[in-house]
Amino acid sequence: MARELGYSADVHRRVVTISHTGQVALAQRAAREVAEAVGFAETEREQIAIAASELATNLVRHASGGSIVVSTVTDGQRAGLEILSEDSGPGIAAPEHALTDGYSTSGGLGLGLGAVHRLMDELTFSSSPGGGARIVCRRWVRPHMPDVAPSDLRFGVATHARRGAPENGDCFIVKSWPGHALAGVADGLGHGEPAQRASQAARCYVEEHYDLSVGDLFAGVERACRGSRGVVMALARFDLAESTFALGSVGNIDVRLLGSAEHRRFVFRRGVIGLGAPRPLVTEHPWTPECVLVIHSDGLRSRWDWHAFPQSVWESAAEAAQQLLDAQSRDDDDATVVVVRSARHGD
């Protein structure tokens, strides 16, 4: 029966022929079964099934059918799942624009590829007019570990919307997992709800794909923020075993490293993520117990001196973030500051 429906029976590779909407459920089933074989949790299996459903629906809606192939993959260190969608339809005239929510050539909602991008870790496609489209997406199994702060890092965050505004166009990212951590700030262009939507799109993508490289996170946010106002963003990814952190920044997010031999203020790369920003210049730096990293949006005045604050302030990441916000933020702009420091004895 499975073969008659165009559905293969290999638990590590499912092939589904799609010619009408009734077969979309077969693509979902294939994705769930292969995802379970790989080791994804139930919630993750459902997310992968949604991605398969979106791709299969697109085949019916835009190409009059095609095929979905769901298979297991490895990259030497981790296991994952790949969904391949192929058709011989008219192709995708503007592939990157197709990732924008609301973009549609058939009168639909235009949520397909944008949703797939958010749900999967990798998404690539090739297309030519009249030559069909080939879309490949992958998701990797992550260890199921609690989101707890590494014992040797402390984080402080303080933020507020501009005076009188109900929406905050800034957001912060703090994500920790054993041996690693990620911290950053994103600022949606302008103010109000459009800025908030842009920054939250960035935050959601980063938090769902936190263990990707800094460069890949920026590439993902570029796609996730298409169709929005766009954001500026800085991210620092800590490797505690190597005592280093990787830093990437696009736009006017201020980043400073304090309290170390490398005491410095970093230069950002200009651009707006979501509006064709350049890839960030990702640099790697040593992280020592004396280091304090400060990341803040332009809602804080940039000409502040850390020596103007009592040394005791920097002993607490939370106190440092709040005092910086209180002393240096402007009322006419959203403002967010993230402070990261090493733990001290007794913390």
C-alpha positions as CSV (number, residue, x, y, z in Angstrom):
1,M,0.0,0.0,0.0
2,A,2.8,2.4,0.8
3,R,4.4,1.8,-2.6
4,E,1.1,2.4,-4.3
5,L,0.8,5.8,-2.6
6,G,4.4,6.7,-3.6
7,Y,5.7,6.2,-0.1
8,S,8.9,4.2,0.6
9,A,9.4,2.0,3.6
10,D,13.0,2.5,4.6
11,V,13.1,4.0,8.1
12,H,16.3,5.9,7.3
13,R,15.1,7.2,3.9
14,R,11.5,8.0,3.0
15,V,10.5,9.0,-0.6
16,V,7.1,10.6,-1.1
17,T,5.7,11.5,-4.5
18,I,3.5,14.6,-4.2
19,S,0.8,15.2,-6.8
20,H,-2.1,16.4,-4.8
21,T,-2.9,17.8,-1.4
22,G,-4.0,14.4,0.0
23,Q,-0.3,13.3,-0.1
24,V,0.9,16.2,2.1
25,A,0.1,14.0,5.2
26,L,2.4,11.3,3.8
27,A,5.3,13.8,3.8
28,Q,4.5,14.7,7.4
29,R,4.4,11.0,8.4
30,A,7.7,10.4,6.6
31,A,9.3,13.3,8.5
32,R,8.0,12.2,11.9
33,E,9.2,8.6,11.4
34,V,12.7,9.5,10.2
35,A,13.0,12.1,12.9
36,E,12.1,9.5,15.5
37,A,14.7,7.1,14.1
38,V,17.4,9.8,14.3
39,G,16.5,10.6,18.0
40,F,14.6,13.9,17.9
41,A,12.3,14.6,20.8
42,E,8.5,14.7,20.2
43,T,8.3,18.5,20.0
44,E,11.2,18.6,17.5
45,R,9.5,15.8,15.4
46,E,6.4,17.9,15.1
47,Q,8.4,21.0,14.0
48,I,10.2,18.9,11.4
49,A,6.8,17.5,10.2
50,I,5.6,21.1,9.8
51,A,8.6,21.9,7.6
52,A,7.9,18.8,5.5
53,S,4.2,19.8,5.2
54,E,5.1,23.3,4.0
55,L,7.5,22.0,1.4
56,A,5.0,19.4,0.2
57,T,2.2,22.0,0.1
58,N,4.4,24.3,-2.0
59,L,5.0,21.5,-4.5
60,V,1.2,21.2,-5.1
61,R,0.6,24.9,-5.1
62,H,3.5,26.1,-7.2
63,A,4.8,23.2,-9.2
64,S,1.9,20.8,-9.8
65,G,3.7,18.2,-7.8
66,G,7.2,16.8,-7.2
67,S,8.9,14.6,-4.6
68,I,9.9,14.9,-0.9
69,V,12.9,12.8,0.2
70,V,13.5,12.6,4.0
71,S,16.7,10.9,5.1
72,T,19.2,10.6,7.9
73,V,22.5,12.5,7.7
74,T,25.7,12.8,9.7
75,D,28.6,15.3,9.6
76,G,31.0,13.1,11.5
77,Q,30.1,14.4,15.0
78,R,26.4,14.7,15.1
79,A,23.3,13.1,13.6
80,G,20.5,14.9,11.8
81,L,17.8,14.8,9.2
82,E,17.6,16.1,5.7
83,I,14.5,17.0,3.7
84,L,14.9,17.3,-0.1
85,S,12.2,18.8,-2.2
86,E,12.4,18.6,-6.0
87,D,10.1,19.6,-8.8
88,S,10.1,20.3,-12.5
89,G,7.8,23.4,-12.3
90,P,8.4,27.0,-13.3
91,G,11.1,27.5,-10.7
92,I,11.4,30.3,-8.1
93,A,11.8,33.7,-9.7
94,A,13.2,35.4,-6.6
95,P,14.5,32.6,-4.2
96,E,15.6,34.9,-1.4
97,H,12.4,36.9,-1.5
98,A,10.4,33.7,-1.2
99,L,11.8,33.4,2.4
100,T,9.9,36.6,3.4
101,D,6.6,36.0,5.2
102,G,3.8,37.3,3.0
103,Y,5.6,36.7,-0.3
104,S,3.4,34.6,-2.6
105,T,3.0,34.2,-6.3
106,S,-0.2,32.1,-6.0
107,G,-2.5,34.1,-3.7
108,G,-1.5,32.1,-0.6
109,L,-0.3,33.4,2.8
110,G,3.3,33.1,1.7
111,L,4.5,31.5,4.9
112,G,6.1,28.3,3.4
113,L,9.9,28.8,3.0
114,G,10.1,31.4,5.8
115,A,8.6,28.8,8.2
116,V,10.9,26.1,6.9
117,H,13.9,28.4,7.5
118,R,12.9,29.1,11.1
119,L,12.2,25.4,11.9
120,M,15.3,23.9,10.3
121,D,19.0,24.6,10.9
122,E,20.1,24.8,7.3
123,L,18.3,25.8,4.1
124,T,19.7,25.9,0.6
125,F,17.9,26.0,-2.8
126,S,18.6,26.2,-6.5
127,S,16.2,27.2,-9.1
128,S,16.0,28.4,-12.7
129,P,13.0,29.7,-14.7
130,G,11.3,26.7,-16.3
131,G,13.9,24.3,-14.8
132,G,12.2,23.6,-11.5
133,A,13.4,24.0,-7.9
134,R,15.5,22.0,-5.6
135,I,15.3,22.8,-1.9
136,V,17.5,21.1,0.8
137,C,17.1,21.7,4.5
138,R,18.7,20.0,7.5
139,R,18.2,19.9,11.2
140,W,20.7,18.5,13.7
141,V,20.0,16.7,17.0
142,R,21.0,18.7,20.0
143,P,21.8,17.2,23.4
144,H,18.8,17.5,25.7
145,M,20.4,19.6,28.5
146,P,18.9,22.2,30.8
147,D,19.4,25.8,29.9
148,V,21.5,26.8,32.8
149,A,24.4,29.3,33.1
150,P,27.9,27.9,33.0
151,S,29.3,27.9,36.6
152,D,32.1,30.2,35.6
153,L,30.1,32.9,33.8
154,R,27.7,35.5,35.1
155,F,25.3,37.6,33.0
156,G,23.6,40.9,33.7
157,V,20.8,42.5,31.6
158,A,19.0,45.8,31.8
159,T,16.6,47.2,29.2
160,H,13.8,49.8,28.8
161,A,11.7,51.2,26.0
162,R,11.9,54.8,25.1
163,R,9.9,57.1,27.3
164,G,6.1,56.7,26.9
165,A,6.4,53.8,24.5
166,P,4.7,50.5,25.2
167,E,6.9,48.5,22.8
168,N,10.7,48.0,23.1
169,G,12.4,47.7,19.8
170,D,15.5,46.2,21.5
171,C,16.0,42.7,22.6
172,F,18.8,40.7,24.3
173,I,20.0,37.1,23.9
174,V,21.5,35.1,26.7
175,K,21.8,31.3,26.1
176,S,23.9,28.9,28.0
177,W,24.7,25.2,27.6
178,P,27.5,23.1,29.1
179,G,30.9,24.5,28.0
180,H,29.4,27.3,25.9
181,A,27.3,30.5,26.1
182,L,25.9,33.0,23.8
183,A,25.2,36.7,24.6
184,G,24.0,39.5,22.4
185,V,21.8,42.5,21.7
186,A,19.6,43.2,18.6
187,D,18.0,46.6,17.9
188,G,15.2,46.9,15.4
189,L,15.4,50.0,13.2
190,G,13.2,52.8,14.3
191,H,10.8,52.5,17.2
192,G,7.5,51.0,18.1
193,E,5.8,47.8,17.0
194,P,7.7,47.5,13.6
195,A,11.1,47.7,15.4
196,Q,9.9,45.2,18.0
197,R,8.7,42.7,15.4
198,A,12.1,42.9,13.7
199,S,14.2,42.4,16.9
200,Q,11.9,39.6,18.1
201,A,12.3,37.8,14.7
202,A,16.1,38.0,15.2
203,R,15.9,36.8,18.8
204,C,13.6,33.9,18.0
205,Y,15.9,32.7,15.2
206,V,19.0,32.9,17.4
207,E,17.5,31.2,20.4
208,E,16.2,28.3,18.2
209,H,19.6,27.8,16.5
210,Y,21.9,28.9,19.3
211,D,24.6,26.4,18.7
212,L,25.4,27.4,15.1
213,S,28.5,29.4,14.4
214,V,28.3,33.2,14.8
215,G,28.5,33.6,11.0
216,D,25.7,31.2,10.4
217,L,23.5,32.8,13.0
218,F,23.9,36.2,11.2
219,A,23.1,34.6,7.9
220,G,20.0,33.0,9.4
221,V,18.8,36.3,11.0
222,E,19.4,38.0,7.6
223,R,16.8,35.7,6.1
224,A,14.5,35.7,9.2
225,C,14.3,39.5,9.2
226,R,13.5,39.9,5.5
227,G,10.3,41.9,5.0
228,S,10.8,43.7,8.4
229,R,12.5,47.0,9.3
230,G,15.7,45.0,9.8
231,V,18.0,45.0,12.8
232,V,21.5,45.7,13.9
233,M,23.0,43.0,16.2
234,A,26.1,41.9,18.0
235,L,26.7,38.3,19.3
236,A,29.5,36.8,21.4
237,R,29.8,33.0,21.6
238,F,31.9,31.7,24.5
239,D,33.9,28.5,24.3
240,L,34.8,27.9,28.0
241,A,37.1,24.9,27.4
242,E,39.3,27.0,25.1
243,S,38.9,30.2,27.2
244,T,37.9,32.2,24.1
245,F,35.0,34.0,22.6
246,A,34.0,34.7,19.0
247,L,32.4,38.1,18.3
248,G,30.4,39.3,15.3
249,S,28.6,42.6,14.9
250,V,26.7,44.4,12.1
251,G,25.5,47.9,12.8
252,N,25.9,50.3,15.7
253,I,25.8,47.9,18.6
254,D,28.6,49.0,21.0
255,V,30.9,46.1,22.3
256,R,33.7,46.6,24.8
257,L,36.1,44.2,26.5
258,L,37.2,45.5,29.8
259,G,39.5,44.5,32.6
260,S,42.0,42.5,30.5
261,A,45.3,43.0,28.7
262,E,43.3,43.3,25.5
263,H,41.1,46.2,26.9
264,R,39.4,47.5,23.8
265,R,36.3,48.8,22.0
266,F,35.4,46.9,18.9
267,V,34.7,48.3,15.5
268,F,31.4,47.3,14.0
269,R,30.6,46.5,10.3
270,R,28.0,48.8,8.8
271,G,24.7,47.5,7.5
272,V,21.2,46.4,8.4
273,I,20.5,42.7,8.9
274,G,17.4,41.8,6.8
275,L,18.1,44.5,4.3
276,G,21.1,42.9,2.5
277,A,23.7,43.4,5.3
278,P,27.3,42.2,4.7
279,R,28.4,39.1,6.6
280,P,29.9,40.1,9.9
281,L,33.6,40.1,10.5
282,V,33.9,37.3,13.1
283,T,36.9,37.6,15.4
284,E,38.2,35.4,18.2
285,H,39.6,36.7,21.5
286,P,40.9,35.3,24.7
287,W,38.7,35.2,27.7
288,T,40.3,35.4,31.1
289,P,38.9,35.6,34.7
290,E,39.5,39.3,34.7
291,C,37.4,40.0,31.5
292,V,34.2,41.9,31.5
293,L,32.3,42.1,28.2
294,V,29.7,44.9,27.7
295,I,27.3,44.9,24.7
296,H,24.7,47.7,24.4
297,S,22.4,49.3,21.9
298,D,22.7,53.0,20.8
299,G,20.1,53.9,23.4
300,L,23.1,54.2,25.7
301,R,25.5,57.1,25.2
302,S,28.7,55.8,23.7
303,R,31.2,58.0,25.5
304,W,31.1,56.4,28.9
305,D,34.2,55.5,30.9
306,W,34.2,52.3,33.0
307,H,36.6,54.0,35.4
308,A,33.9,56.4,36.3
309,F,32.0,53.6,38.0
310,P,33.2,52.2,41.4
311,Q,35.2,49.0,41.0
312,S,32.7,47.2,43.1
313,V,30.0,47.7,40.4
314,W,31.9,45.4,38.1
315,E,31.9,42.6,40.6
316,S,28.2,42.0,39.8
317,A,27.2,41.7,36.2
318,A,23.6,42.5,37.1
319,E,24.5,45.6,39.0
320,A,26.9,46.8,36.3
321,A,24.2,46.4,33.6
322,Q,21.6,48.3,35.7
323,Q,23.9,51.2,36.6
324,L,25.1,51.6,33.0
325,L,21.5,51.8,31.9
326,D,20.5,54.3,34.7
327,A,23.5,56.5,34.1
328,Q,23.9,56.5,30.3
329,S,20.6,55.7,28.6
330,R,18.6,58.3,26.7
331,D,14.8,58.8,27.3
332,D,14.2,59.2,23.5
333,D,15.4,55.7,22.5
334,D,15.0,52.1,23.4
335,A,18.1,51.0,25.4
336,T,19.5,47.6,26.3
337,V,22.8,46.5,27.9
338,V,24.2,43.0,28.5
339,V,27.2,42.5,30.8
340,V,29.2,39.2,31.0
341,R,31.9,38.5,33.5
342,S,33.7,35.5,35.0
343,A,32.4,34.1,38.3
344,R,34.4,35.1,41.4
345,H,34.9,32.9,44.5
346,G,31.8,33.1,46.6
347,D,29.4,33.9,43.6
